[in-house]
Every structure is written in C-alpha cells, then in structure tokens.
C-alpha cells in the first residue's frame, strides 16, 4: 500500500519530481531564454517579435522576417516560450 501522505508531499513540493520509473529525484533548474546555449534569439529580438505581433503583423510575416518557423513564432507571441520576458 502506498503512503498517501508521502506522495501528497512530493506531489506538491516543486523541488522534487517523480520520474517514469517511480524514483524521486531533485528537479534540475532549467536554463532559460537567452542564456541557453541553443538559443538563436536575443531578448531584443523577442521583444521586437511581440511588438510586431501586437501592432497587427501576422505571425507568418514575422516568421519569414526572422527565419523561424510559424509555430515557433506562435509560441513566442502566446508566451508559451520566452515567458520570462
């Protein structure tokens, strides 16, 4: 039988995550946005993308301007990516 108090504590503690194998390990903080080594955009470019979108430019036009996919630009303008800006 699973101790429900233990799992409740782990589930609501953001510093722990449960892997697929059922082991409990500490969460490794993710490197966000411009500081990620794979990032191709800078803070200024993301701000410009959102500014263009808010002023009526379509995501397709913006994606062609920056050489990014349409889906990537949609994720930036909807704040699913680059949330910290």
N, C-alpha and C positions, 0 to 999 in steps of 0.2 A: 504494500500500500504506500502511496506517495504522501509525504508530509506536505499538506496543502499550505501550511504557514511558510515553509521554506520556499516553495515555488512562488507564492504570492510576494514574498520579499524580493526574490530575484527578479521577478517579472516587473516590478515597479521601480527597481533600482537601475538608473540609466548607466551606471558604471559597469554593469555586467550584461553579458548576452549569452544565450544558450545556443550552442552550435547544433548542427543536424544530428550529431552523434550523442547528444544529451550531456556533453561536458559543459561545465560552466567555466568561462574564462573572462578576464577583464577586457573591456572594449578598448581597442586602439583608436585614438583620436584621428580622424581623417584630416588630411592636409587640404585646405580649401582654396579654391579660386586661383588667383594669380600665382600663389606660392607653390602650386602643384607643378612638378617638372614636366608634365604632359600638356600643360595649359598653352594654348595658342593665342589666347586673347589677354588683353590687359584690362585693368579697371576702367580706364578711359574709353576703351572700345565698347565695353559692356554698357557703360553709361550712355554712350552715343547710340548704341543699338536700341536701348529702351526709349531714349529721347525721340529717335526717328519713328519708332512704333507709336508712341503716344501722340505724335504730331500727324498721324494718318498714313504713314508709309506702310506698305504691306510687308509681311514677313518674307514673301518671296523676293521682293526687290532688295530687301536688306540682306538676304542670304546670298544673292548674286554680288552685292557690293563687297561683302566680307569673305566670300569664297567658302561659306559654311553651308551645311545642309539646311533645308527648310525646317526640319524637325528640331535641329539644334537651336535655331533662332526662336522657334516657338517656345521651347523650354526656357530660354533666357527671358523672353518677354513675359511669360506666365510665371516667372520666379520659381520654376522647378529646379533650375540651375542658377548658380551665382546668387544665392539667396542673401549672402552677407553684404551685398551692395544695395 
